[in-house]
Amino acid sequence: MTPIAILFFLIAAVLIWGGLATSILFLSARPQVEAYPPGAEDDLDGDE
């Protein structure tokens, strides 16, 4: 493999795995949506 191919492989691996790690950390810190934006009905549980 050429050095440029290795460099692009490393960049791609860091982007993929870094994005996954960032997503996991973000979702572990804030697992629930605190408030939904106005304008849509939010009746998924059917308690009304």
C-alpha positions in Angstrom: 0.0 0.0 0.0 1.1 3.5 -0.7 1.6 6.0 2.1 -1.3 8.1 0.7 -3.6 5.1 0.8 -2.6 4.4 4.4 -3.2 8.1 5.3 -6.7 8.0 3.8 -7.5 4.8 5.6 -6.5 6.3 8.9 -8.5 9.4 8.3 -11.5 7.4 7.4 -11.1 5.1 10.4 -10.8 8.1 12.8 -13.9 9.7 11.3 -16.0 6.5 11.5 -14.9 5.4 15.0 -14.8 8.9 16.3 -18.3 9.6 15.2 -19.5 6.4 16.8 -17.8 7.2 20.1 -19.1 10.8 20.0 -22.7 9.5 19.4 -22.4 7.0 22.3 -21.1 9.6 24.7 -23.8 12.1 23.7 -26.6 9.6 24.0 -25.4 8.4 27.3 -25.4 12.0 28.6 -28.8 12.9 27.2 -30.9 9.7 26.6 -34.3 11.4 26.4 -35.6 14.4 24.5 -36.5 17.1 27.0 -39.0 19.0 24.9 -40.5 18.5 21.5 -40.9 21.5 19.1 -44.4 23.0 19.0 -46.7 22.2 16.1 -47.0 18.4 16.1 -49.1 16.1 18.0 -47.3 13.9 20.5 -49.7 11.2 21.3 -47.6 8.0 21.0 -48.6 6.6 24.4 -52.4 7.0 23.9 -53.3 8.1 27.5 -55.7 10.8 26.4 
